[in-house]
Amino acid sequence: MAFFYTVCAAVATQRVSELWLANRNGRYIRSRGGYEVGAGHYKYIVMLHVCFFLSLLLEGMRTGGEPAPWWMATFSLFLLAQLFRYWCILSLGRRWNTRIYVLPDAPLVRRGPYRFVRHPNYWIVTVELLVLPLTFSAYFTAVFFTLCNLWLLLRVRIPAEEQALRDQP
């Protein structure tokens, strides 16, 4: 149970720190003439992640928070995803955000993972939403929130970001 609570506390701390960084970066982008697009769906992304975390906690407590027999494989994938997440954050620098910001006349970032794939951070989050709950046998959380995230990404978030990139002055 201690491992479960330690991991949950670490992930919660990480997410709060990322929100702080996103707010700081948002102020920087806006100070340079940037603006937000797609703000209407952001609350659903936040709600999805808060509900994911609550579901993970509840399902993990229900199952005793014990790691699954395959926990080393899924947790290793989760840790690998963290490395890729920070690669994305470092590659975007002050332009990284949890919101969609447009910085007029700024070239697209084409370094780091952005050289190889579009929207790598979204796919990393999808992996995290699947493998972290599987580490603790939280099957409902893994399947339900991975599917909800994919639906939100494919139907709302990525199209909004692609449109913002196309419309960029």
C-alpha positions in Angstrom: 0.0 0.0 0.0 2.9 2.4 0.7 4.2 2.1 -2.9 0.7 2.9 -4.2 0.4 6.0 -2.1 3.9 7.1 -2.8 3.3 6.8 -6.6 0.0 8.6 -6.3 1.6 11.4 -4.3 4.5 11.7 -6.7 2.1 11.9 -9.7 -0.1 14.5 -8.0 2.9 16.6 -7.2 4.2 16.3 -10.7 0.8 17.4 -12.2 0.5 20.4 -9.8 4.0 21.4 -10.7 3.2 21.1 -14.4 0.1 23.3 -13.9 2.3 25.9 -12.3 4.8 25.7 -15.2 1.9 26.0 -17.7 0.6 29.1 -16.0 4.0 30.7 -16.0 4.5 29.8 -19.6 1.1 31.1 -20.5 1.9 34.5 -19.0 5.1 34.5 -21.0 3.3 33.7 -24.3 0.6 36.3 -23.7 3.2 38.9 -22.9 4.6 38.3 -26.3 1.3 38.8 -28.1 0.2 35.1 -27.9 -3.4 34.1 -27.4 -5.3 31.0 -26.3 -7.6 29.0 -28.6 -9.9 26.1 -27.7 -10.4 27.3 -24.2 -13.9 25.9 -24.1 -12.8 22.3 -23.9 -10.0 22.8 -21.4 -12.3 22.3 -18.4 -13.2 18.8 -19.8 -9.5 17.9 -20.0 -9.0 19.0 -16.4 -12.1 17.2 -15.3 -10.9 14.0 -17.1 -7.6 14.1 -15.3 -9.0 14.9 -11.9 -11.6 12.1 -12.3 -8.8 9.7 -13.5 -6.8 10.4 -10.4 -9.8 10.0 -8.1 -10.8 6.8 -9.8 -7.2 5.5 -9.5 -7.2 6.2 -5.8 -10.6 4.6 -5.2 -10.0 1.6 -7.3 -6.5 1.2 -5.9 -7.8 1.4 -2.3 -10.5 -1.1 -3.1 -7.9 -3.6 -4.4 -5.6 -2.8 -1.5 -3.1 -0.8 -3.5 -1.0 -3.9 -4.1 1.1 -3.9 -7.3 -0.1 -6.3 -10.0 2.0 -9.3 -10.8 3.3 -7.5 -14.0 3.8 -4.2 -12.2 7.5 -4.0 -13.1 6.6 -4.0 -16.8 3.8 -1.4 -16.6 5.6 0.8 -14.1 8.7 0.7 -16.3 6.6 1.9 -19.2 5.2 4.6 -17.0 8.7 5.8 -16.0 9.8 5.7 -19.6 6.7 7.9 -20.5 7.9 10.4 -17.9 11.2 10.7 -19.6 9.4 11.3 -22.9 7.1 13.8 -21.2 10.1 15.8 -20.0 11.7 15.6 -23.4 8.5 17.2 -24.8 8.6 19.9 -22.1 12.2 20.7 -22.6 11.9 20.7 -26.4 9.0 23.2 -26.3 10.7 25.3 -23.6 8.6 28.3 -22.6 6.0 27.4 -25.3 5.0 24.2 -23.5 1.6 24.4 -22.0 -1.5 22.4 -21.0 -3.6 24.9 -23.0 -3.4 25.7 -26.6 -1.6 29.0 -27.2 -0.7 30.6 -30.5 2.4 32.8 -30.6 2.0 34.8 -33.9 4.9 34.5 -36.3 6.7 31.9 -34.2 8.0 28.9 -36.1 6.8 25.5 -35.2 9.0 23.6 -32.9 10.7 20.9 -34.8 13.3 19.6 -32.3 13.1 16.8 -29.8 10.2 14.4 -30.3 8.5 17.0 -32.5 11.0 16.0 -35.2 9.4 12.6 -35.4 5.7 12.8 -34.4 3.0 15.5 -34.1 1.5 16.0 -30.6 3.9 13.5 -28.8 2.8 14.7 -25.3 -0.8 13.7 -26.0 0.2 10.2 -26.9 2.5 10.0 -23.9 -0.4 11.0 -21.6 -2.5 8.2 -23.2 0.2 5.7 -22.4 0.3 7.0 -18.8 -3.5 6.7 -18.4 -3.3 3.1 -19.4 -0.2 1.7 -17.7 -0.3 3.5 -14.4 -3.6 2.0 -13.3 -2.6 -1.4 -14.7 0.4 -1.2 -12.4 -2.1 -1.6 -9.5 -4.7 -3.8 -11.2 -7.1 -0.8 -11.6 -8.7 -2.2 -14.8 -11.7 0.1 -14.9 -9.6 3.2 -14.5 -7.2 2.0 -17.2 -9.7 1.2 -19.8 -12.4 3.9 -19.2 -10.0 6.9 -18.9 -7.8 5.7 -21.7 -10.8 5.5 -24.0 -12.2 8.9 -22.8 -8.9 10.5 -23.3 -8.6 9.1 -26.8 -12.1 10.3 -27.7 -11.3 13.8 -26.3 -8.0 13.9 -28.1 -9.1 12.6 -31.5 -12.4 14.4 -31.6 -11.7 17.7 -29.9 -8.2 18.6 -28.7 -5.9 17.6 -31.7 -8.3 19.1 -34.3 -8.4 22.3 -32.3 -4.7 22.5 -32.1 -4.3 21.6 -35.8 -6.8 24.4 -36.7 -4.8 26.9 -34.5 -1.6 25.9 -36.3 -3.2 26.3 -39.7 -4.7 29.7 -38.7 -1.5 31.0 -37.2 -0.7 34.5 -38.6 
